[in-house]
Amino acid sequence: MMQDTAGLIQDFLLSLKVERNFSEHSLRAYEKDLQGFKEWLCTEGLWLNELDSRSMRSYLAHLTLKDYSKTTINRHLSAVRSFLRWCTGQGFIESTSAIISGPKNPKHLPRVVSEGDLEKLLRDSPTNEPIDLRDDALFELMFATGARISELAALRLPDIDFSEQLVHYWGKGDKERIVPLHILSLKKLDRYLKEARPQLIQSDKLKGEEAGRVFLGKSGKPLSADSIRVAFKKRLIKAGIDSSVSPHDIRHSFATAMLTSGADLRSVQELLGHEHLTTTQIYTHLSIEHLQDITKRAHPRA
């Protein structure tokens, strides 16, 4: 059983990578959660096709006893649900009747980086070192477009259209979206591509489409999503910003800034590449808070 389940998990992860373009970070998270599920199956002496609602409630109880947060429990269950649905679709098990819902997640508003910290983060580096020029362009683009780091890592030279001031991203599920670029981000990108990237690239080390990737590391190889996280953390420390800020917080800040400045929800959904409008609606709470604050400070009767 264990060997079969392990093989199915690896096949499932491969399908997420090839068919749905999942990032390495997401794949590692799925693998970790499904490894725990596989170990639980072994402990309980269960086969995948023996799972039912009762046994899955037992699995939920198992997760709860580990003192996981509601968010973590739901993440585990989500990974298992996706895996079981895939197994059903492939004909390995008969149905997904075992799928159950987890506890309701507490509602957390997205974290938004203050204007002051954004200014520090996006301030031009005082040096002309290739890595600094790269990071100037990288983080400006991150906030200019609300991109995911996996999208930035995958960005290719033909994806940037300087004449039309647009960038093409390939997001989750290999879905394309087009995002306008402002002049400042274009200027930083242009400088990086002309002055820094030629110093970083080592063509003899690149294979296939790697030579077309926009952002490169010291080794001359394309930056991975993990490498971008490391570079981002270094920039935070250098700028004196709370190191718990994440690249995804910059995406949240982009969305909130757009709504606060008058962009409509449907447009922000398109810019972020959200499949469902409900995913984008959480940002309306933040923009409403901003408007309430302005009203309190500006209204003569407030």
N, C-alpha and C positions, 0 to 999 in steps of 0.2 A: 504493500500500500504506500509506504513512505516514498519509495523510489518513483512510483507512478505519479504521486502527488507532486513530488519535487520536479519531475519532468514537465508536468502540466503547468506548474508555476513558471518555469523557465520559458515555455512556449508562449504563455500568456504575456510575460514581460516583453518578449521579442515582438509580439503583435502590437503592444503599446508603443514600442520604439519605432517599428517600421510603418505601421498603418496609421498611428495616431500622433506620431512625432513627439512623444513625451521626452522631456529633458532627462539627463542623467540623474539629476537631483530627485526628480519625481520617481524615476524608476527605482532608485535606491530605497526611497521611502516605501514604495509598494512592496519591494522584495523583503524588507525588514518586517513589515506587518504580516505578510503572507507566510514568512518563515515561522512567526509566532503561531499563526493559525495551524500550520502543518504540525508543529510540535504538540499543539493541543489535541489535534486529531489522533496523533500517535498515543498520547497519554490516555485518551478516552477509548482507544481501540476502534475508531470509527472509519468507515470508508466514505468517500465524498457522496456516493449515491445513497448512503444511509441517512444523510442529514435531513432533519425535519425541523419544524418550528420549535419543538421541545428541546432538541439538542442545541439549536442555535441560541435559545434562551439560556441554556447552560453555558454556552460560550460567552454570552453577554455577562453572565454572573462571574465567569472566570476573569474577564477584563475588569469588572467592577472591583473584585477582590484585590487586584493589583494596585488599587488606589490611583488609577488613571483619572485625569480630568475628563469631563464630558466631551470636550473637543477631541481628545486623544482616543477615547472609546469610539466615537463616531468615525474618526479617521480609519481605525482598524476595521470597523464594520463596512465602511465604504469600499475599502480595498477588497474585502472578502466578497461583498455583493458583486462588484465588477468581475471578479474572478469566477464566481459561480455562474453569472450570466454568460460569460465567455464559454465556460465549460458546457453549458446547456446549448449555446449556439453551435458549438463544435460537435455536439452529439455525445459528449463524454458522460453526462448525467441527464436524467430525463426531464427534470423541471427545476425551477427556482423557488419552489414552494417554501423552502427553508429560510428564505430571506426575511429578515425582520428589521424593524426600525430601532434606532438607538435612542438614548435620552436627548431631550431638546438642548441644543447648545445655548449657552448664555449669549446674549446679544452684545457684541463688542463693536464699537464704531472703529473704522480704520484709523490708524495713526497718521497724523499729518505733521510734516516737518515745518517748523516756523519759518517765516520769511527771512529772518536773520540768519538762521542756520543754513537755509538754502543759498543765501548770498555767500556765506563762507565756503560752502561746498563747491559752488560753481565759479568761485573767483579764480582767475587765471593764475597758473603757477608762475612764480618769479623766475624760473629757469627755462631754458630752451631745450632741455633734455627730451629726447624722443618719447620716453615713457610719460613724462609730465604733459607733453603736448597731446599724447594719446588720451590720457585720462581727462584732460580739459574737454576734449571733443566727446569722449565717451559719456561723461556724466552730464554734460550739457544736453546731449541727445536723449539721455535717459529721462530727464525732466521735460524736455521739449516735446516728447512724444508719448510719455507714459509707457514706455516699452518694458516688457519682461526681460530679465537678463538672458534667458535662453534665446530670445529673439535678437538681442544685441550680439550675442556670441555667434549666431548663425548668419548675421548680416553680410551680404556680398557687395562688391563694388557696383555691379549693375543695379542693385536695389536702391541706390541713391540717385535721384534725378535732380541735378543742380539747376538745370534750365527751368524745370517746372516747380522747383522747391518742394519736392515730395520724397518720401521714403516708403519703400514697400517692405512690409514685414510678413513673415510666414509664422503664424501663431499656432495655438493648439489645434490638433487635427489637420495640420498643414493648410490652414485657412489663410488666404491672403487678405491683408488690409492695407490701405494707403493712408498715410498720415502727412499733413502739410508740415513743412519745416519753417521756423522763423529765421530771420537773417543772421542772428548771432550764432545759432547752432550751425548754420551753413558755413559761416566764416571759420569757426573752430574746426569743423570737419575738413574744409578746404586746406587749412594750414597743416593739419595733421597729415593729410594724404600727400601733400607736396613736400613737407619738410621732415616729418618724423617717420612715416611708414617706410619710405625707401631705405632708411637707415636700419630699420628693424627686420625687414624681410630677408630671408635666406632661402632663395628659390630651390636650392639643392635639397633642402630638408622638407619641402612641401610636396604633398601627393594630391593628384587630381584637383578637385575644386578648392582645396585649401588655399591655393595661391590667390583666389579671388576674395577671401575673407577680408573684411575691413579692419578689424581690430586684432593686432598681433602682440605677442609678448616678447620679452627679452631674448628668448630662444629663437625668435623668428617664426614660431608656430602660432596658429590662431589661438586666441584666448578662448578658454572654455567658460561655462557659466560659473564654475567654482573659482576660476582665476579672476573673474570679474568681481565676485564677492570679496576676494582677498584684496584686490586693488581698491575696492570701495571702502573696506574697513581701514586701510592705510590712509586713505584720503580723509576719512572721518577723524582719525587720530591726529593727523597733521593739521586739520582745521579746528581742532578743539571742540568737536561735536560729540554728543553722547554716542558711544560706540555700539549701543543697542539698536540704533537706527538701521533699517535694512533697505536694500534696493527696492523692495516692494513698497516700502513707505513712500518712496519717491513717486512711484506709480499712483498711490493714493493721493499724494499731494498734487500731482498733475490733474487728476480728475476733479478734486475739490476746487482747485484754482479755476478750472474751466467753468464749473457750475457757478461759483461765486461771482465770476466775471460776466455771467449772463448766457453762457452756452446752454442749449436745451439738452435734456436728458438723452434723447434719441441720438443726437450728434456725439455726445460723450460715449455712449454705448458703442458707436461705430469706431471711434478713435481708440478705445480700449480693446476692441475685439471681443466684447462679451456676447455670448450667444443669446442670452436672455436679458431682457430689460430689467428684470427683478434684481439681477446681480449688480446692476449699476445704481439702482435706486437707493442703496445704502448711503451713497454720497449726498443725497438730498438732505439727510439729517444734519450733515456737517455744514452744508451751505445755509440751511435754515438757522442753525446756531449762530453762524456769522451774521446773518441778517438781523437776528434778535439782538445781538450785541451792538450792531450799528444803530438799531432803533433805540435801545436804551441810552446810547451816548448822544444821539443826534436829535431825537424827537423832543420838542419843547415841553411836552406834557409827561414824558417818561420819568 
